């Protein structure tokens, strides 16, 4: 087959007579540029990235590292940004205007088109309780700051409650658009004192700082914050600046070796070897650097990356990215709602491929080649549709229950957990300064009695403290202090030594941290804490383990419960099976060991209130009132708190006898 050269523009050969001698040279430059416009290595990386993301979302156990595909996209974006800005011969302001126009044309119209249909799915496919939850983040997605919304809400990407959001994947495009705001500044900085490469040194330093920030942040910040991702964009930008040097100083065979090795490392993203990893991780850095290496060395080599035959996947990668997640999550919701037993995930996968191909063919491609005015009108139409859905969804969705209905009574606690704190105030001290209600040091007021009481724990302590106040009203207490969430051991010990409380309550929702061993380290840590408390407290009450699976079936429990109320389903199916192995759970064994060692300790057994031994079920709602015991964060609702009130009262009464009224 004969390779045809592209036609040489007539203008190039017939501008002015004095340039005729330059025409052949310019013609060859044009041909060369046309040949090199398409980078097979970048296309392959783009295909790998989107396939990895698809693999992770459709089968995370098989492709546990697939989420790192987004990191590859960030590196590619950084490389292309610098390449576009470097190659332009226009004046600076024209360069940046052209750059922003091209980026916005590439991203925005299709983005808002897909987001509009996601909004329609929320309105017509989801029940009102789910629609309300997801539309609370929809406005942020419209304006490309969903990543900040998830960050502020501590919406861990890897948590089940977060990953059901049908437009969760759009966080990455928010990060990318935010980076575009500073891309021109970074480009100018890169040009500082080219002789000593001061600008590149500054960018490299900034990249290391970004990586340091990511590694020293919590999971949500490390994942969603643009500062934690800048190092990946900068990796691509720096590679772009040194590509010509690699061509100049490296032989083709050596470049082939480097690029092949790095490409193999990139393909490691598909290996099912690293389960349970999250951002930040060494594997993430490894893949990011490898993708950078491929783009740096491939242009100087001669490998034909097109032999992988993934060009079409690369071509539709943006459509695939936008379309796959909402199709997957909406289908999962419908399957769960209608309790359909089928391999719908693979049907969804095929539907994703077909829909992405259609979106690319009939929307993405026409938009990219359309006139500016028509692009603007189409973009504005989709944007307006999204905005209208964001503002008026509640008038479209049928929220037909009355305020007096049992659905409304449960829905009140679907948005956030119930913390009945009253009769006191938060104080700012060494325990938490300033306090973050409902967590921190809470002091109950108007005490006129003699008992000194302290409550320690996590969010469950904040929920249950009002019961302790109810059992010991102001006329019985000299002081009642609640300490929730932070672990400030030195402060707590000083407080105990100073106040010497009569009663200490440890109210915790405990986790199971593996089997108990002969010399169990966790038992010793627990025991050391209890022993320190027992030096100063007269009596210690320790809350036992609850029977709920907070890491599994009870996630988003209240939403599912309300769904079943609305469709009048059999609510007994919401009660999971109870197994007697619960009593041998590691946390129960550890609590038992502590109780045997501690003469001052008394168990507050709250588990039995939720166990139906006759039917071997864990009770999650009141069959008479149909009020749920759990909310979406595996905290107790008012009905659940009422359920444990009597068991706690009886345990205190048994321990204190006549001293408890």
C-alpha positions as CSV (number, residue, x, y, z in Angstrom):
1,X,0.0,0.0,0.0
2,X,1.4,3.4,-0.9
3,X,1.5,6.0,1.8
4,X,-0.2,9.1,0.6
5,X,1.1,12.4,1.8
6,X,-1.5,15.1,2.7
7,X,-2.1,17.8,0.2
8,X,0.0,20.9,0.6
9,X,-2.0,24.0,1.1
10,X,-1.9,26.2,-2.0
11,X,-1.2,29.3,0.1
12,X,2.0,27.7,1.3
13,X,3.4,27.7,-2.2
14,X,2.2,31.0,-3.5
15,X,2.4,33.7,-0.9
16,X,5.1,36.1,-2.2
17,X,7.7,35.8,-4.8
18,X,10.5,36.4,-2.4
19,X,9.4,33.4,-0.4
20,X,9.3,31.0,-3.2
21,X,12.6,29.5,-2.3
22,X,11.2,28.8,1.2
23,X,8.2,27.0,-0.2
24,X,9.7,23.5,-0.4
25,X,11.1,23.7,3.1
26,X,7.8,24.9,4.5
27,X,5.9,22.3,2.6
28,X,8.0,19.5,4.2
29,X,7.5,21.1,7.6
30,X,3.8,21.0,7.1
31,X,3.9,17.3,6.0
32,X,6.1,16.5,9.0
33,X,3.8,18.3,11.5
34,X,0.7,16.6,10.0
35,X,2.3,13.2,10.4
36,X,3.3,13.9,14.0
37,X,0.0,15.5,15.1
38,X,-1.3,12.1,16.2
39,X,0.7,10.4,18.9
40,X,0.0,6.6,19.0
41,X,1.7,6.3,22.4
42,X,-0.6,8.9,23.9
43,X,-3.6,7.3,22.3
44,X,-2.6,4.0,23.8
45,X,-2.2,5.5,27.2
46,X,-5.6,7.1,26.9
47,X,-7.1,3.7,26.0
48,X,-5.3,2.0,28.9
49,X,-6.6,4.7,31.3
50,X,-10.2,4.4,30.3
51,X,-10.2,0.6,30.2
52,X,-8.6,0.6,33.7
53,X,-11.3,3.0,35.0
54,X,-14.0,0.8,33.5
55,X,-12.4,-2.3,34.9
56,X,-12.4,-0.8,38.4
57,X,-16.0,0.4,38.3
58,X,-17.4,-2.7,36.8
59,X,-15.2,-5.2,38.7
60,X,-13.1,-3.7,41.5
61,X,-12.0,-7.0,42.9
62,X,-10.5,-8.0,39.5
63,X,-9.0,-4.6,38.7
64,X,-8.2,-3.1,42.2
65,X,-5.8,-0.5,40.7
66,X,-8.1,0.7,37.9
67,X,-8.9,4.0,39.6
68,X,-5.4,5.1,38.9
69,X,-6.4,5.4,35.3
70,X,-7.6,8.9,36.2
71,X,-4.0,9.7,37.2
72,X,-2.9,8.8,33.7
73,X,-5.5,11.2,32.3
74,X,-4.1,14.0,34.4
75,X,-0.5,13.3,33.2
76,X,-1.7,13.2,29.5
77,X,-3.6,16.5,30.1
78,X,-0.4,18.2,31.5
79,X,1.6,17.0,28.6
80,X,-0.9,18.2,26.0
81,X,-1.4,21.6,27.7
82,X,2.3,22.3,27.5
83,X,2.6,21.0,24.0
84,X,-0.2,23.2,22.8
85,X,1.2,26.3,24.5
86,X,4.8,25.6,23.3
87,X,3.9,25.1,19.7
88,X,1.8,28.2,19.3
89,X,3.4,31.1,17.4
90,X,0.6,33.6,18.3
91,X,0.8,36.4,20.8
92,X,0.5,35.4,24.4
93,X,-3.1,36.6,24.9
94,X,-4.2,34.9,21.6
95,X,-2.4,31.7,22.7
96,X,-4.3,31.5,25.9
97,X,-7.7,32.4,24.4
98,X,-7.2,29.7,21.8
99,X,-6.1,27.3,24.5
100,X,-9.2,27.9,26.6
101,X,-11.5,27.8,23.7
102,X,-10.2,24.5,22.6
103,X,-10.4,23.0,26.1
104,X,-13.9,24.3,26.7
105,X,-15.1,23.1,23.3
106,X,-13.6,19.7,24.1
107,X,-15.1,19.3,27.6
108,X,-18.1,21.5,28.4
109,X,-20.8,20.8,25.8
110,X,-20.7,17.0,26.1
111,X,-20.2,17.3,29.9
112,X,-23.4,19.2,30.5
113,X,-25.3,17.1,27.9
114,X,-24.5,13.9,29.9
115,X,-25.1,15.7,33.2
116,X,-28.5,16.8,32.0
117,X,-29.6,13.2,31.3
118,X,-28.2,12.2,34.7
119,X,-30.5,14.8,36.2
120,X,-33.4,13.4,34.3
121,X,-32.6,9.9,35.6
122,X,-32.6,11.2,39.2
123,X,-36.0,12.7,38.6
124,X,-37.7,9.8,36.9
125,X,-35.8,6.7,38.1
126,X,-35.0,7.4,41.7
127,X,-37.3,7.7,44.6
128,X,-37.6,11.2,46.2
129,X,-35.4,10.4,49.2
130,X,-32.5,9.4,46.9
131,X,-33.2,12.3,44.5
132,X,-33.0,14.8,47.4
133,X,-29.7,13.4,48.5
134,X,-28.0,13.4,45.1
135,X,-29.4,16.7,43.9
136,X,-27.7,18.3,46.9
137,X,-24.4,17.8,44.9
138,X,-25.8,18.4,41.4
139,X,-25.3,22.2,41.4
140,X,-21.7,21.8,42.3
141,X,-21.2,19.3,39.4
142,X,-22.7,21.9,37.0
143,X,-20.0,24.4,37.9
144,X,-17.1,21.9,38.0
145,X,-16.5,22.0,41.8
146,X,-18.0,18.6,42.8
147,X,-14.5,17.6,44.1
148,X,-14.7,20.4,46.7
149,X,-18.2,19.4,47.6
150,X,-17.1,15.8,48.2
151,X,-14.0,17.0,50.1
152,X,-16.0,19.2,52.4
153,X,-18.5,16.4,53.0
154,X,-15.7,13.9,53.6
155,X,-17.2,11.8,50.8
156,X,-14.6,9.1,50.6
157,X,-14.4,7.9,46.9
158,X,-13.9,4.3,48.1
159,X,-16.8,4.3,50.5
160,X,-20.0,2.5,49.5
161,X,-22.2,5.5,50.4
162,X,-20.3,7.8,48.1
163,X,-19.7,5.5,45.2
164,X,-23.4,5.2,44.5
165,X,-23.6,8.9,43.4
166,X,-24.3,8.5,39.7
167,X,-22.1,11.5,38.8
168,X,-19.3,10.9,41.3
169,X,-16.8,10.4,38.4
170,X,-17.2,14.1,37.4
171,X,-15.0,15.1,40.3
172,X,-11.9,14.5,38.1
173,X,-13.1,17.0,35.4
174,X,-13.6,19.5,38.2
175,X,-9.9,19.1,39.1
176,X,-8.9,19.4,35.5
177,X,-10.9,22.6,34.9
178,X,-9.5,24.1,38.1
179,X,-5.9,23.3,36.9
180,X,-6.7,25.0,33.6
181,X,-7.2,28.2,35.5
182,X,-3.5,28.3,36.6
183,X,-2.0,26.5,33.5
184,X,-1.0,29.8,31.8
185,X,0.7,31.0,34.9
186,X,2.6,27.7,35.1
187,X,3.6,28.1,31.5
188,X,5.1,31.5,32.1
189,X,6.9,30.3,35.2
190,X,8.5,27.5,33.1
191,X,10.1,30.1,30.9
192,X,12.0,31.9,33.8
193,X,15.7,32.1,33.0
194,X,15.9,29.4,30.4
195,X,19.7,29.2,30.6
196,X,19.8,27.9,34.1
197,X,16.3,26.4,33.8
198,X,15.0,28.3,36.9
199,X,11.4,28.0,35.8
200,X,11.6,24.2,35.4
201,X,13.3,24.0,38.8
202,X,10.4,26.0,40.3
203,X,7.8,23.6,38.6
204,X,9.7,20.6,39.9
205,X,9.8,22.0,43.4
206,X,6.1,22.7,43.2
207,X,5.4,19.1,42.0
208,X,7.3,17.7,45.0
209,X,5.4,20.0,47.3
210,X,2.1,18.8,45.7
211,X,3.1,15.2,46.3
212,X,4.1,16.0,49.9
213,X,0.7,17.6,50.4
214,X,-1.0,14.5,49.1
215,X,0.9,12.1,51.3
216,X,0.3,14.2,54.4
217,X,-3.4,14.7,53.9
218,X,-6.4,12.6,54.9
219,X,-7.9,10.3,52.2
220,X,-10.5,12.7,51.0
221,X,-8.1,15.6,50.7
222,X,-5.5,13.5,49.0
223,X,-8.0,12.3,46.5
224,X,-10.1,15.3,45.7
225,X,-8.0,18.4,46.4
226,X,-6.5,20.0,43.2
227,X,-3.3,20.8,45.1
228,X,-2.8,17.1,45.7
229,X,-3.1,16.4,42.0
230,X,-1.0,19.2,40.5
231,X,2.1,17.0,40.6
232,X,0.6,14.7,38.0
233,X,-0.2,17.5,35.6
234,X,3.2,19.0,36.2
235,X,4.8,15.6,35.4
236,X,3.2,15.7,32.0
237,X,4.2,19.3,31.4
238,X,7.8,18.8,32.3
239,X,8.0,15.7,30.1
240,X,6.6,17.8,27.2
241,X,9.4,20.4,27.7
242,X,12.1,17.7,27.5
243,X,10.7,15.6,24.7
244,X,12.9,17.4,22.0
245,X,16.0,16.9,24.2
246,X,15.2,13.2,24.4
247,X,15.0,13.1,20.6
248,X,18.3,14.9,20.3
249,X,20.4,13.0,22.8
250,X,18.9,9.5,22.8
251,X,19.4,6.8,20.2
252,X,16.3,5.2,18.8
253,X,17.1,1.8,20.3
254,X,17.6,3.2,23.8
255,X,14.4,5.3,23.5
256,X,12.6,2.1,22.4
257,X,13.9,0.3,25.5
258,X,12.9,3.0,27.9
259,X,9.5,3.6,26.4
260,X,8.8,-0.2,26.3
261,X,9.8,-0.7,29.9
262,X,7.6,2.2,31.1
263,X,4.7,1.0,29.0
264,X,4.9,-2.4,30.7
265,X,4.9,-0.7,34.0
266,X,1.7,1.2,33.0
267,X,0.1,-2.0,32.0
268,X,0.6,-3.3,35.6
269,X,-2.5,-1.2,36.4
270,X,-4.5,-4.2,35.3
271,X,-2.8,-6.7,37.6
272,X,-5.1,-7.9,40.5
273,X,-2.2,-7.7,43.0
274,X,-2.8,-4.6,45.1
275,X,-6.2,-4.9,46.8
276,X,-7.3,-2.4,49.4
277,X,-5.0,0.5,48.2
278,X,-6.2,4.0,48.0
279,X,-4.8,7.5,47.4
280,X,-2.1,8.2,48.1
281,X,-0.1,5.1,47.4
282,X,3.3,4.0,46.0
283,X,1.6,2.2,43.1
284,X,-0.1,5.5,42.1
285,X,3.3,7.3,41.9
286,X,4.8,4.3,40.1
287,X,2.1,4.4,37.3
288,X,2.2,8.2,37.1
289,X,5.9,8.2,36.5
290,X,5.7,5.4,34.1
291,X,3.1,7.2,32.0
292,X,5.3,10.3,32.0
293,X,8.2,8.2,30.9
294,X,6.3,6.7,27.9
295,X,5.4,10.2,26.6
296,X,8.9,11.5,27.2
297,X,10.8,8.7,25.3
298,X,8.4,7.4,22.7
299,X,8.8,10.3,20.2
300,X,12.5,9.5,20.0
301,X,11.9,5.8,19.3
302,X,10.4,3.8,16.5
303,X,7.9,1.6,18.2
304,X,4.5,1.4,16.4
305,X,2.1,1.6,19.4
306,X,-0.8,1.4,16.9
307,X,-0.2,-2.3,16.8
308,X,-2.3,-2.6,20.0
309,X,-5.3,-1.7,17.9
310,X,-6.9,0.4,20.6
311,X,-7.2,3.7,18.7
312,X,-11.0,3.5,18.6
313,X,-11.1,3.1,22.4
314,X,-8.9,6.1,22.7
315,X,-11.1,8.1,20.3
316,X,-14.2,7.4,22.3
317,X,-12.5,7.6,25.7
318,X,-14.1,10.9,26.8
319,X,-17.6,9.6,25.9
320,X,-16.9,6.4,27.7
321,X,-15.8,8.2,30.8
322,X,-18.8,10.4,30.9
323,X,-21.4,7.8,30.1
324,X,-20.2,4.6,31.8
325,X,-20.7,5.6,35.5
326,X,-24.3,6.9,35.4
327,X,-25.4,3.9,33.3
328,X,-23.8,1.6,35.8
329,X,-25.1,3.3,39.0
330,X,-28.6,3.9,37.7
331,X,-28.9,0.3,36.6
332,X,-27.6,-0.9,40.0
333,X,-30.1,1.2,41.8
334,X,-33.0,-0.1,39.7
335,X,-31.9,-3.7,40.1
336,X,-31.7,-3.2,43.9
337,X,-35.0,-1.4,44.0
338,X,-36.9,-4.0,42.0
339,X,-34.8,-6.9,43.5
340,X,-33.9,-8.3,40.1
341,X,-31.7,-11.4,40.2
342,X,-29.6,-11.2,37.0
343,X,-26.1,-10.5,35.7
344,X,-27.2,-7.0,34.8
345,X,-23.7,-5.6,35.3
346,X,-22.4,-7.2,32.1
347,X,-25.5,-6.1,30.1
348,X,-24.8,-2.6,31.5
349,X,-21.2,-2.9,30.3
350,X,-22.3,-3.7,26.7
351,X,-24.9,-0.9,26.9
352,X,-22.1,1.5,28.0
353,X,-20.0,0.6,24.9
354,X,-22.9,1.1,22.5
355,X,-24.1,4.3,24.1
356,X,-20.5,5.7,24.2
357,X,-20.0,4.9,20.5
358,X,-23.3,6.7,19.6
359,X,-22.5,9.7,21.8
360,X,-19.1,10.0,20.2
361,X,-20.5,9.6,16.6
362,X,-23.5,11.8,16.8
363,X,-22.5,14.4,19.5
364,X,-18.8,14.6,20.4
365,X,-17.5,14.6,16.8
366,X,-20.1,17.0,15.4
367,X,-19.5,19.4,18.3
368,X,-15.7,19.4,17.8
369,X,-16.2,20.3,14.1
370,X,-19.1,22.7,14.5
371,X,-19.1,26.5,14.2
372,X,-18.4,28.6,17.3
373,X,-21.9,30.1,17.5
374,X,-23.6,26.7,17.2
375,X,-21.3,25.2,19.8
376,X,-22.1,28.1,22.2
377,X,-25.9,27.7,21.7
378,X,-25.8,23.9,22.3
379,X,-23.6,24.4,25.4
380,X,-25.9,27.1,26.7
381,X,-29.0,24.9,26.1
382,X,-27.5,21.9,28.0
383,X,-26.2,24.2,30.8
384,X,-29.6,25.8,31.2
385,X,-31.3,22.4,31.3
386,X,-28.9,21.3,34.1
387,X,-29.5,24.5,36.0
388,X,-33.2,24.2,35.7
389,X,-33.2,20.6,37.0
390,X,-30.9,21.7,39.9
391,X,-33.3,24.4,41.0
392,X,-36.7,22.9,40.2
393,X,-36.3,19.1,40.7
394,X,-38.4,19.1,43.8
395,X,-41.4,20.5,41.9
396,X,-41.1,17.6,39.4
397,X,-40.5,14.7,41.7
398,X,-43.6,13.2,43.3
399,X,-43.1,13.7,47.1
400,X,-46.7,12.6,47.9
401,X,-46.3,11.6,51.5
402,X,-47.8,13.8,54.2
403,X,-45.9,15.3,57.0
404,X,-47.7,13.0,59.4
405,X,-46.9,9.8,57.5
406,X,-44.5,7.2,58.7
407,X,-42.3,7.9,55.6
408,X,-41.9,11.5,56.6
409,X,-41.2,10.5,60.2
410,X,-38.3,8.3,59.0
411,X,-37.1,10.8,56.3
412,X,-36.4,13.4,59.0
413,X,-33.3,11.5,59.9
414,X,-32.1,10.5,56.4
415,X,-30.0,13.6,55.9
416,X,-27.9,13.6,59.1
417,X,-27.6,11.8,62.3
418,X,-29.6,12.7,65.4
419,X,-27.6,14.3,68.3
420,X,-29.9,15.3,71.1
421,X,-27.5,17.6,73.0
422,X,-29.3,20.2,75.3
423,X,-28.9,21.6,78.8
424,X,-25.3,22.5,78.4
425,X,-22.6,24.1,76.1
426,X,-19.4,23.3,74.3
427,X,-16.2,24.7,75.7
428,X,-12.9,25.3,73.9
429,X,-10.0,23.7,75.7
430,X,-7.0,21.4,75.2
431,X,-9.4,18.6,74.3
432,X,-10.6,20.3,71.2
433,X,-10.1,24.0,70.4
434,X,-12.4,25.1,68.9
435,X,-15.0,22.4,69.4
436,X,-16.8,21.2,66.2
437,X,-20.4,20.5,67.3
438,X,-21.6,17.9,67.9
439,X,-18.1,16.9,68.9
440,X,-15.8,18.2,71.5
441,X,-16.0,18.9,75.2
442,X,-19.7,19.5,76.2
443,X,-20.4,20.7,79.7
444,X,-23.9,20.2,81.2
445,X,-25.1,23.1,83.3
446,X,-27.2,23.9,86.4
447,X,-25.8,21.1,88.5
448,X,-26.8,21.2,92.2
449,X,-26.1,17.6,93.4
450,X,-23.0,15.6,94.4
451,X,-22.2,13.1,91.7
452,X,-19.4,13.8,89.3
453,X,-19.9,12.0,85.9
454,X,-17.7,11.9,82.8
455,X,-18.7,10.4,79.4
456,X,-16.0,9.4,76.9
457,X,-16.5,8.0,73.4
458,X,-17.2,8.7,69.7
459,X,-20.3,9.7,67.9
460,X,-22.4,7.2,69.8
461,X,-21.4,8.9,73.1
462,X,-22.8,12.2,71.6
463,X,-26.0,10.4,70.7
464,X,-26.5,8.7,74.1
465,X,-25.3,11.4,76.5
466,X,-28.8,12.7,76.9
467,X,-29.8,9.4,78.5
468,X,-27.2,9.7,81.1
469,X,-28.5,13.2,81.9
470,X,-32.0,11.8,82.1
471,X,-30.9,9.1,84.5
472,X,-28.8,11.6,86.6
473,X,-30.7,15.0,86.5
474,X,-29.1,18.3,87.6
475,X,-30.2,17.9,91.2
476,X,-28.1,14.7,91.5
477,X,-24.9,15.8,89.7
478,X,-22.1,18.2,90.7
479,X,-20.7,17.9,87.2
480,X,-21.5,16.1,83.9
481,X,-18.9,16.3,81.1
482,X,-19.0,14.7,77.7
483,X,-15.9,14.2,75.6
484,X,-16.5,12.9,72.1
485,X,-14.3,12.0,69.2
486,X,-10.6,13.2,69.7
487,X,-8.2,11.0,71.6
488,X,-6.4,13.5,73.9
489,X,-5.0,11.0,76.4
490,X,-2.8,13.4,78.4
491,X,-5.7,15.9,78.8
492,X,-8.2,13.2,79.8
493,X,-5.9,11.8,82.4
494,X,-5.3,15.3,83.9
495,X,-9.0,15.9,83.9
496,X,-9.7,12.6,85.6
497,X,-7.0,13.2,88.2
498,X,-8.3,16.7,88.9
499,X,-12.1,15.8,89.1
500,X,-12.0,12.2,90.3
501,X,-15.4,11.3,88.9
502,X,-17.8,9.0,90.7
503,X,-19.0,7.5,87.4
504,X,-17.3,7.2,84.0
505,X,-19.3,6.0,80.9
506,X,-17.4,4.8,77.8
507,X,-19.9,4.8,75.0
508,X,-18.4,3.6,71.7
509,X,-19.4,2.0,68.4
510,X,-16.5,-0.4,68.2
511,X,-15.0,-1.9,65.2
512,X,-13.7,-5.5,64.7
513,X,-10.0,-5.4,64.2
514,X,-9.1,-9.0,63.5
515,X,-8.9,-12.2,65.6
516,X,-7.8,-12.1,69.2
517,X,-4.3,-13.5,69.6
518,X,-2.6,-15.0,72.7
519,X,-0.7,-11.8,73.5
520,X,-3.3,-9.5,71.9
521,X,-1.9,-6.0,71.4
522,X,-5.4,-4.4,71.2
523,X,-6.4,-5.9,74.5
524,X,-3.4,-4.5,76.2
525,X,-4.1,-1.0,74.7
526,X,-7.7,-1.2,75.9
527,X,-6.6,-2.4,79.3
528,X,-4.0,0.3,79.7
529,X,-6.7,2.9,79.1
530,X,-9.2,1.3,81.5
531,X,-6.6,0.9,84.1
532,X,-5.6,4.5,84.0
533,X,-9.3,5.5,84.2
534,X,-9.8,3.1,87.2
535,X,-7.2,4.9,89.2
536,X,-9.4,8.0,89.5
537,X,-13.0,6.8,88.9
538,X,-15.2,4.8,91.3
539,X,-17.3,3.0,88.8
540,X,-16.8,2.5,85.0
541,X,-19.6,1.6,82.6
542,X,-18.5,0.2,79.2
543,X,-20.9,-0.1,76.3
544,X,-20.9,-3.5,74.6
545,X,-20.7,-4.2,70.9
546,X,-23.8,-3.7,68.7
547,X,-25.1,-6.4,66.2
548,X,-25.2,-4.2,63.1
549,X,-22.9,-4.6,60.1
550,X,-21.9,-1.0,59.7
551,X,-19.4,-1.8,57.0
552,X,-21.9,-3.8,54.8
553,X,-25.6,-4.2,54.7
554,X,-26.4,-1.3,57.1
555,X,-24.8,1.3,54.9
556,X,-27.4,3.8,53.6
557,X,-29.9,1.7,55.5
558,X,-32.5,4.4,56.0
559,X,-32.7,5.2,52.3
560,X,-33.3,1.6,51.5
561,X,-35.8,1.3,54.3
562,X,-37.8,4.3,53.0
563,X,-37.8,2.9,49.5
564,X,-39.4,-0.3,50.9
565,X,-41.9,1.7,52.8
566,X,-42.9,3.6,49.6
567,X,-43.4,0.5,47.5
568,X,-45.1,-1.3,50.4
569,X,-42.6,-4.2,50.3
570,X,-42.1,-6.9,53.0
571,X,-40.2,-5.0,55.7
572,X,-39.1,-8.1,57.5
573,X,-36.5,-8.6,54.8
574,X,-34.8,-5.5,56.1
575,X,-33.9,-7.5,59.2
576,X,-30.6,-9.3,58.5
577,X,-30.0,-12.9,59.7
578,X,-28.5,-13.2,63.2
579,X,-25.8,-15.7,63.9
580,X,-24.7,-16.8,67.3
581,X,-21.1,-16.3,66.2
582,X,-21.7,-12.7,67.0
583,X,-20.9,-13.5,70.7
584,X,-17.5,-14.9,69.6
585,X,-16.7,-11.8,67.6
586,X,-13.2,-10.5,68.4
587,X,-14.5,-7.2,69.8
588,X,-16.8,-9.1,72.2
589,X,-13.9,-11.4,73.3
590,X,-11.8,-8.3,74.0
591,X,-14.5,-6.6,76.0
592,X,-15.0,-9.9,78.0
593,X,-11.3,-10.0,78.8
594,X,-11.4,-6.4,80.0
595,X,-14.5,-7.0,82.2
596,X,-12.7,-10.0,83.8
597,X,-9.7,-7.9,84.7
598,X,-11.5,-4.8,85.9
599,X,-13.3,-5.0,89.2
600,X,-14.8,-1.5,88.8
601,X,-16.2,-2.1,85.3
602,X,-19.8,-2.9,84.3
603,X,-21.1,-3.9,80.9
604,X,-23.8,-1.9,79.2
605,X,-25.2,-4.6,76.9
606,X,-27.2,-2.9,74.1
607,X,-27.0,-5.7,71.6
608,X,-29.8,-7.9,73.1
609,X,-32.3,-5.1,72.5
610,X,-31.9,-5.6,68.8
611,X,-31.8,-9.4,68.6
612,X,-34.8,-11.6,67.9
613,X,-33.6,-15.0,69.0
614,X,-36.8,-16.8,68.1
615,X,-36.6,-15.7,64.4
616,X,-32.8,-15.4,64.4
617,X,-32.9,-11.8,63.1
618,X,-31.3,-8.5,63.9
619,X,-34.1,-6.0,64.4
620,X,-33.7,-2.8,62.4
621,X,-37.1,-1.2,62.8
622,X,-40.1,-1.2,65.1
623,X,-42.9,-3.4,63.6
624,X,-45.6,-1.4,65.3
625,X,-44.6,2.1,64.5
626,X,-42.5,1.2,61.4
627,X,-39.8,3.6,62.6
628,X,-36.3,2.6,61.7
629,X,-33.7,2.1,64.4
630,X,-30.7,3.1,62.2
631,X,-29.9,6.0,59.9
632,X,-27.6,6.1,56.9
633,X,-24.4,6.5,58.9
634,X,-25.1,3.4,61.2
635,X,-26.1,5.8,64.0
636,X,-29.3,5.3,66.0
637,X,-32.5,7.2,65.3
638,X,-34.7,8.4,68.2
639,X,-36.5,5.1,67.9
640,X,-33.2,3.2,68.2
641,X,-32.1,5.3,71.1
642,X,-35.4,4.6,72.9
643,X,-34.8,0.9,72.2
644,X,-31.5,0.9,74.3
645,X,-32.6,3.2,77.0
646,X,-34.1,0.6,79.3
647,X,-31.2,-1.9,79.0
648,X,-28.8,0.8,79.9
649,X,-30.9,1.9,82.8
650,X,-31.2,-1.7,84.1
651,X,-27.4,-2.2,83.9
652,X,-26.7,1.0,85.9
653,X,-29.4,0.0,88.4
654,X,-27.8,-3.4,88.8
655,X,-24.3,-1.9,89.4
656,X,-25.3,0.9,91.7
657,X,-28.2,-0.7,93.5
658,X,-30.0,1.6,96.0
659,X,-27.7,4.5,95.0
660,X,-29.5,4.7,91.7
661,X,-32.9,6.1,91.8
